[in-house]
Amino acid sequence: MPLPAQRWGAPPLLFLLLGLCCARRDPGRPRNVLLIVADDGGFESGVYNNTAINTPNLDALAQRSLIFRNAFTSVSSCSPSRASILTGLPQHQNGMYGLHQDVHHFNSFDSVRSLPLLLRQAGIRTGIIGKKHVGPEAVYPFDFAYTEENGSVLQVGRNITRIKLLVRKFLRSQEEERPFFLYVAFHDPHRCGHSQPQYGAFCEKFGNGEPGMGWIPDWKPQHYSPDQVQVPYFVQDTPAARADLAAQYTTTGRMDQGIGLVLEELNNAGFRNTTLVIYTSDNGIPFPSGRTNLYRSGTAEPLLISSPEHPSRWGQVSSAYASLLDMTPTILDWFSVPYPSYSLFGKRIVQLTGKSLLPALSLEPAWATVFASQSLHEVTMHYPMRAVQRGPLRFIHNLQNRTPFPIDQDFYVSPTFQDLLNRTQAGQPTHWNKTLHGYYYRERWELYDHSLDPTESRNLASDPRYAQVLEELRGLLLKWQWETDDPWVCVPDGVLEDKPSPQCRPLHNEL
């Protein structure tokens, strides 16, 4: 992943964001949190050295943030990721195994204590604007909510003027002596060619003022030609994929302008110097080896944390390993709210395996390990995977590797994937770092050394030189699965037997 190589020139919004160089929290006012989450967003920003795209507002926020270069989602799927962000529990523990909406109908377990629930109980006002995509309501309650549950996700997630006005409404109704947690979940730059093809592959035409597209007053659309984009190593370099990326850039730009509006509202309401601002995304970009994959390309996320109380770290880059499972403990720590003692299904007391990231705002930590767990995306996409990354080493366990890796609906109809299908069927060069067969059929164990192989092209799981490392990482991953009550802990060659104590009973199924 590219790293910020230098400090950037100051875009117009920078002075609005930075204010005085030594800003501190007003001790007479409560702390607040603004969490901003992109939908299928990646590293398409100047913050992470993409010079092809214009993202002045993210770049300005980075000047006031600690920039993480090793941040990862714990699951590369929308609802499971959002549930993990808001609970601090991996998807296999909180119950959100796959997508929440429509026929998929996945929900977190009724007794899970989510972040908004705990904050509400602590007297902190909670708000959500944009894409919620988790349930049930009793587990994820918000005091102020404008989401797809009570309106159009296009309006609350992509119409940046509407988002601006909703943020203003929330902040103007905020009691000055009461802390708040506001979660702004953009629907950009998510694909929409599957559901609203009239707006383009990424809804890049929505609100652009053309006939039938509507008009978003605050949006100044930026268009990119296919030859301008930077093609990630895991995407084929073809005209179709480049055009797809160009459309994604346009919707990323809309989100960037929306972030600028949100931060301006925060400043105008007088909350800048009391608010912890976090920006990240839910999962990998919707391209090959991206979303729904546990490769680095599917799990690595942008992460900016801007604390008004830690200006010494503004603009600095952290190499520490962070997980989106760290979001709940970080925000609880900021508010000094303890995590409760409770159990799920009468089992062990639930423990957060994530950590607060606040110490990194004072001193660079030595964190070097993150875990990931994926079971489904759409209800038909059962392909459980578990992974651990320790430093440069990424270990993946594909629990059902004898079945082909599944492809989700909106990615299937995308120009990029159709291009791969057509080229493969015609026997033409794909200009991709993989073959379609190799993408579908994977080894049970995958091990990559990013210090030698940053594109994850050489599986070292069978290399005798890595045998000891492989066993260590397998053991580390298995320990985490037991600690988080993973129902898949014995799959595929054993059965989990809970009584008299949890154990794996062998199947002798030749795996």
N, C-alpha and C positions, 0 to 999 in steps of 0.2 A: 504494500500500500504506500502511495507517495506520502511524503511528510512535508510539513511546512518548512521551507528552506530559509525563509527570511521574514522579517516583519513587513507587513504590507503597507502600501500607501493608504492614506486616510480617505475613504469615500465620504460623501456628504453627511451620512448619518452617523459617522464615527463620533463627532463631537457631542451629538445628542446622547449617545450611549455612554461615552466615557466620563463626561463631566469633569470634575476635579480629579487629579491623578491620585489623590490620597483619600478618596471617599471612604467613609466608615459608616457603619450602621448607627442610626440614631438610637441610643439606649432607651429612650422613652417610648419607642414604638415597637410593636411586635414584629417578629420575623415572618416572612412569607415565602412561598415557592411558586414559580411559574415553570411548568414542565411542558416543553414543546416537542411533539413527536411527528416526524414525517411518516408517510405511508409508502413503503417500498423505496425509501430514499437511500442513497449511497454516498459516494465520495465525489459527486459531481458538484464541486464548489471550489472556490479559490482557497478556502481554508486548507484543503488537502491537495493543493498544488495542481488542480485542474485549471489550466490557463485558457481552456477553450470556452468556458462558461463564465457568465457574469453574475456573481452573487455578492453584491456589495454589503448586504445586511448581515449575512452570515459571516463575512469577513470582518465586519465591524464588531460583531458579537465576539468573535474569536480574540480580538484585541483586548477584550475585557474578561477573557475566560482562560481556564486551564484546558488545553487541547489534548485529548487522549488519542494516541495513535494505535493502541492495542485494546480497543473496546469491542465487545462481542455480545450479540443477543444469545439467549439460552435456547432459543427455538426459532427456526426460520419460517414462521407462518404467522399471519396477522393476529387472529384471536388468541392463540396460545401465547404469543409474545406479549400482547397487551395485558393478558391476565397475569403473566409472570412479572411484568413491570409493576403492576398494581397490587401484587401479593407478596413478591419476593420468593415465591415458590415455583419450581419447575412445573411444566405442564403436566407431567405424570403424577405430580403431588397435589396440584390444585384442582385437577379434574377437567381443565379446558384442553382436551386432547386435540381438537381440531376447530374448524370455523364455527362461529356461534350462530350465524343467521340461517334462515330458510330451512331446507331439508336436513342440513348438517346438525343443527340444534345442540351443539356441545355447550355445556355450562360448567362453571366451577362448582365444587361441592358446597352444599348449603351452609356448612359450618366454617368455611374458610373466612378468616379475618383479614379483609383487604385493607389497603392503605386508606382509601376514602372512608371506610367504615371506622377505622381506628382514629383517624383525624377528626371525624365528626364527633366521636365519643369524647375526644379530648377538647372539644370546644372550638375547633378550627373550622372555618367556613370552607366548603369545597365547591368547586365548579368545574364543569367540563363543557367544552365547545368543540364540535367536530365529530370525528368518528369514534364511537364507543366500542361496538363490536364485541362486547363481553356481557356476561350475565351469570346468574340471575340478578335482578334489580336489588334484591335484599342483600346480596353480597357486595354489590358495587353501587351504593347509593351516593348521589351527589345532591347538594342543596340547590345548585343552579345548574341546569342541564339543557343544552340545545344540541341534539345529536340526531342521528338517523331514526331514533326511536320516536321523536316528536316533530320531525320535519324532513326536509330533503338533505341528504348527505352532500349533494353537489353545492347546496347553498351554505351549509354550515362548515363544509370541509374544503371547498375550492373558491367560493366567492369571497375574496379577501376583504371587500368592502363590508359585507355582512359580518364576517368574523371580527373586523375592527369594531363595528358598532356593538356587537355582543360583548366583546372584552370591555368596552367603555361602559356598558350597562352593568356588568358585573362589578367593575371597580368603583363606579359612582355609587352603587348601593352597598359598598363595603363599609362596615363600621370601623372607624380609625383605630380603636383599641383592640380589635379582634384580628388575629392572624388569618391568612387565607392560603389555600392551595388551589391553583388554577391550572387545569390540564387542557392545553390547546392541541387538538389532534387533527392536523391537516390531512385531507384526503389526497392531496398531491404528494408525489407525482405518480400515484398508482395508475395502472392501465384502466381504460374504460371501453376499449374496442369490443369487448365481449358483451357489455351491457348497454352502452350508448355509442354505437359505432358512428353515429352522425357527428359526434364531437371529435373524432379522430382516435388514433390508437391509445393516446394518453389523456384524452379530453383536452388536448392542447388548443382546441377551437372554442371551448366553452367560455362564453363571456367575452369574446374578442371583438364584438361589435359587428361582425359580419351578419348578413341576413339569416335569421333563424337561430343564431348562436347566443343571443342576449348580449348584455354589456355589463362588465364589472368596472365601475367608474375609476377605482384606484389602481387598476392593472394596466400597465404599459407592456404589452406583449413583446417578447424578444424572440426572434426567429433565427434558427441556425441552419446552415446548409449541411448536408451529410459529410462533406469533406472537411468541415471544421471540427467535428467531434473527436474526442480521445476515446479510442476503442479499448475497453479493458481486456486483459489477457485472456479472460474466460469467455469472451464473446467473439464470434467469427467476424472477420474483417471483410464484409461484403456490402454492396450498396443497400440491400434491404435492412441489414442490421444497423448500418450507419444512419439511415433515415429514421429508424425506430429510436435510436439514441438522440437524434436531433429533436424529435417530438418530446422525448422525456426531458430534455434540457429546457424546453419552453415551459413545461409545467413545473419543473424545479424552480425556474425563474419566478413563476407566479407565487410559489410558496415563499421564496426568498423575500419578495416584496411584501407578502403578508406578514412575515416575521418582523420586518421593519415597522409595519403599522402597529403590530401588537406591542412591540417594545416602546414605540412612541406613546401609546396609550398608557403603558406602565409608568413612563416618565412623567407624562402630563398629570397623572393622578397622584404623583408624589411618592410612589412606592419603589423607585429605582434603588435607593440606598438601603432598603430593608428586605429586598427580594433575591433569593437564590434562583438563578435562571439556568435551566438545563435544556439542552437541545440534543436530540438523538433520533434514531429511526427504529422501526419495529423489526425489520428483517432485511435480507439481501434484495438487490434490485431484481425485477422479474425478467431475467435473462438466463441463458444456460449456465448451470452451476451456481446460480444465484439463489433466489427465494426457493424454499422447500429443501435446500441442501444444507448439510452441516460442514461443507468445506469452508475454508476461510472466506471465499468469495460469496458464500451464502450467509455467513454469520458476522463478519466484521462490520462494525457500525461507526458512523461519526459520533463523537461525544464531546460536547462543550459544556463545561460547568463554570458559570460566572457567579462569583461570590463578591458582594460589595465589601465584605470584611477581609478579603485576602488579595489586595491589589498587587502584592509582591509576586503573585503567580500569574497575573494577567499576561496573556500572549505567549506563555511558556508551553512547551510540549512535554507531556508525560509519556514515558515508555511503560508505565505500570499497567498490568493487565486488569481490565475492568469488565464486569458483566452487567447486563441489564437486570440481573437478579440483585444487583447492588442498589437499584433505585429506591426500593422500599426502605431498606435500612438507612440509606443516606438521608432520605427525607424525614424519616422518624427521628434520626439523630439531630437534624437541623432544628426540629421543633421540640427536641428533648421529650419525645413521647416513647415510653417503653413498649417493647413487643410483648403481648400477653402470653400467659401460659395456658395452653389448651391442646387438645388432641383431636385427631380425625379418626372416626370409626373406632374409638376406644384403644387406639394404638399408642405409640410413644408420643411424648410431648413434641409438638411441632417446633422445629428449630430452623431459623433462617440460615442458609448456608452461604448467603451473600454477606457483604461487608459494607460498612459506611465508607464512602469515598471522601468524606470531609478531611481526614488526615492528609490526603494528597494535596489539599489546598494550602498546606503549610510546609510540607517537606516531602520530597520524592520517596515513595515507598518501594519495597522490593517485591510487590505482588507479581506472580508469574504463572498463575494457574486459573483457568476458567473451564466450566463444564457446559455441555449442551445436551438437550434431550428432545427428540422429535418423534411423534407417533403417527399423526395424520395431518392432512391439510383439509381437503374436501373429504367427505365421509367415505368415498370410495378409494381414497389414497392411503391405505394402510401400509406404510413402509417405515417401521420403527427403526430409529438410529439413536445411538448414544455416542458422545464424544468428549474428549478432554484435550485441552491444549496446555502444555507446560513449557513455557519459553518457546523456542522455535519448533517444538515437536507437537504435531497434531495427530491424535489417535482416534479413529472412528470405528465403531462396531455397527455393521449393517446386520440387523437381526433377521431380516428376511431376504438375504441377498440372492436367493435362487429365483425370486420373482423379479420381473422388470421394474425398474424405478418408474413411478407413475408421473404423469404430466397433468398439471391442473388446467382448467378450462380456458381461463383468459390468456394464459401463456400459450396454450396449444394454437389458438387462432391468431396469435401475434405474427407480424411479418417476419420477425427473427426466427421463430421456430418453424414456420412454414417454409422459410428459405432453407433451413437445415434439412427438413424432410424432402423437399423437392430436389435439392442437390444430391442427397444421399441416394434417393431412388433413381436418379438419372445417372449416377456414377460420376458426378462432377466433383471437382475439388470443393471442400466446404470452407477452407481457410479458417479452420477451427483447430484448437489444440487437443481435441478429442474426436472420437468417432461416435456416431449415434449408438452403435452396438455397445461400445465401452461405457457410454453414459447410462444406458439402460441396465446393463449387467455388471455388477460390482462384486469385488471380493468381500468376504465376510469381515476381514480385518483390513483396515487401511492405515498406513503410517506415513507421515510426510515430515521432512526436515526442512523447514522454511529457510534456514540459514544457507542451505545448499540448493534448494528447489522451491523458490518463491511462487511458482505457478502450480504447485501440487501435481506434477506430471509423473513422478516416480514413486510408486507404492513400495515402501521399504519393509512391509510387514513380514515378508519371507526372507529378508536379508539377514543372514546369521550374525552379522556385525551389530544388528539392532535387536537381537533376541532378548537381551537383558532389559533394555529400555522398553521393549514391547510388553514384557511381563510386568514391569513396574507400572506402566500406564494402565494396563488392564486391571491391575489390582487397585490403583487409585480410583479408576472409574467405577469399579464394582463397589468399593467402599462408599462412594457418594450415592450410588443407587440404593444401597441398603439404608443409608442415613436418611434418604428422602422417600422411603417406602415406595420404590418403583415397582408397580405390578408386573413390569416386563423383566424384572431382574434375572429370572431364570431362562428366559427365551433366548435361543430357539431349541435348546437341547435338554431342557429340564422343566419341571412343573413346580410352581411355588406352593409349598405346603406350610400353612401358618401354625398348625398345632402339632405337638405341644409348643414348639418354637419355630420361627420362620426358618425355612431351609429349602434348598433346591433338590428335588428328587429327580434322578436321571430318567430320561426317556429311551435311551439306547436307540435313537432314530438315525444313526449313522452320520450325524453332523459333527 
